[in-house]
Amino acid sequence: DMKVLGWLVKLRSNNHQAFGKGAGMTVGQEIYLDLMRLGHIFSGILWIGVLYFYNFIQAIALPKMEASARPQYQVTILPFSLLLFRWAAASTLLFGLLYIAGAGLVDSDYFESDRFKTVAIGGILGIIMAYNVWFIIWPNQKKIIAAVQDTIDSGAAAHADQPKWARTALLASRTNTMLSIPMLFFMVAARHLPSLWS
C-alpha cells in the first residue's frame, strides 16, 4: 500500500533529521530506536497515568468512600495498581536508557548535542521519580497493605505507624507529581523545541 510506504519513508526521514552529522543509521538501527522510543512512551504514559490517578482521583475520592469499603479497596485494587505503577516506572527508565545508548552508537555527536542535554535533564528527573516509587512509595504502601490485610483477617486494631507510612508515601507521590511537569516538558522539548539552548 502506497500510504504505508509513504509513512515509512516519512518515519525514516524524521529519524535522520533527529540526529546530527555523525549519524549513519541502518534500517535495523532505526527499528531498534523506534521500538525503544515506543516502549519508553507507552511505559511512561502508564506510569504517569497511574501517578495522576493516585493524586487527582484516589486522593480525593477515597476519603469519601464508606469506611467499611476502604479496606477492600486497599487490599484488592491498590496492590494491582501499585504493581503496574512500579514496573511501568522501571520499564520507562529501562527503555529510555536503551534508547539513549542506541542513539549514542548511531550518532557519534549525540552526547554533545543540545538534544541530549534536554533529554538528560528530563532523564535525571525521571530517575529521581523512579527512585521515589521503588524505595519510598512502594515499601510504605506494602506495609500499609499488609497492616490492613491483618486487620481484616484478625480484627486487630490498625497499626500505630500506619499514618506515618501513609504520610511518607503521600509526600513522595506529591513530589513525583510536581517533578513530572518539568520532566515531561524536557522530554517533549528534546524533539520539538530545538531552539531551547540557542
N, C-alpha and C positions, 0 to 999 in steps of 0.2 A: 504494500500500500504506500502511495506517494506521501501521504500525510505523516505516516510513521517515519519514513525515510527522511523527510524534511525536519521532523522533530529531532531525530538522532543527529543530523548534520548541525542543527542549531545547538544542541547539547554539547557536541564536540567543540564547536566554535566558542561557546561560553566557557568551557573548561580551559581552553587555550588562552582566552583573554584573561582568565583569573590569575594566571601565573606570569612571571616575568620572562626576560630573555633567556634565562638559564633553563627554561622548561623545554623538555623534549619528550612528550608523552607517547607511549604505545597505547593501543586500544585496551590492552589488559590493565595498564595503569589507570586509565580513565575509568574503566569499570570498577576497579578497586576503590578509587577515590569517591565515585558516585555511591557505591554500596556503603562505604564508611560514613559518608555525609547523610545518606538516608537513615542508617541506623542511629546516628547521632541525633538527627532531628526528631525521629519517631520516639526514641527513648526520652529525649528532652521534653517533648510535648506531654508524654505520660507522666514524667516526674513533676514538672511544674504544674500540670493539671491537677494532680493529687495534692500537691502543696497548697494550691489555691483553694481546692475543695476543703482541706482542713481549716484554713484560715478565714475563708469568706463564707463558707456554708456550715461546716460542722461546728465551728466555734460559736456561731450564732444560734443554730438550730438545736444542738444537743442539750443545752441548759433548759430548753422549752419542752423537752420530752418528759413523759411521765417518769418519775424516779424509778419505778419498778421496771421500766423498759430499758433504761440506760445500760444496766449491766449486760444484758443480752447483746446489745449493740457492741459493747466493748470487748466481748469475747467471741463474736462471730464476724461482723463486718470489719471492725478495726484491725484485727490481725491480718486479714487478707489484703486490705488496702495498704497496710504497712509493708507487707511482703512485696507488693508491686512497687511501692514508693522507694524502698531502699535498693531494689535490684534495678529499677529504672535509673536511679541516681548513679549506680555503679556502671551500668551499660552506657549511659550518656558519657561518662568520663572515659570509659574504655574506647568507645568509638571515636570520640574526639581526639584522644591521644594517638590512635592508629591513623586517623586522617592526617594529623599534623606530621607524623613520621613519614607517611607516604608522600605528602606534599613536599617535604624536605628532600626526599630522594628524587622526586620528579624535577624539582626546580632548585638548583644549587644556590640561588639567591633568596630563596623563600624566607630563611631565618633572619635575613637582613631587611626584609620588606616591611612597609607600613602595614600591610595586611596582617602579617604575623604579629606585629606589636599589638594590633587591635584584638586579634584572637587571643593573645597571651593574657591580656587584661581580663577578658571575659572568662578565659580558662582558669585563671587564678581564683576568681570569684566562685566559679563552679566547683573547684577543688575544696574551697572553704565550706561551701554549702554541702557537698557530699560528705565531708568530714563530720559536719553537724548532724547529718542524717544517721550515719553509721555509728558514731561514737558518743552522741548526746541524746538525740531524739529516740532512736531505736532502743538503746539499753534502758532508758527510763520508761518508755511505753511498755517494754517487755515486762518490767517489774509491776507496772500498774495492771496489765492484763492478767498476770499470774495472781496478783492480790485479789482482783475482782473475781476470778475463777474460784479461788479459795473461799471467798465469802459466799459465792453461790453454792459451792459444794458442801461447806461445813456450817454455814450460817454465822461464821465468825465476824467480829467487827472489822471494819475497814482498817488496813494497816496505817499506823500513825504517820509514816513517812510518805503516804500517797500524795498529799497536797504538795509536798516538796518535789517529788518526782514529776508531777504534772506541771508545776511551775517551771522547772528546769527545761522540760521538753517544749513547753509553750514558748519560752523565751528564745530557744534555738530555732523553733519553727518561724517565729515572728522575724528573727534575724534573717533567716533564709528568704522570707518573703520580701524583705527590704532589699537584700542583695540581688534578688532575681531581676529587679528592674534595670540596674546598670549592667548586669551580666547579659541580659537579653539585648540591651542596646549595643554593647560592644560586639556581640556575636553577629548581629544584623549589620552593624556598621562595617565589619570586615569586608563584606561583599558589596554593600550598597552605599557606603559613604567613604569612597577612596580619598576624598579631599580632607579627611579628618586631621591628618598630620601635615598638611601643606602649610 
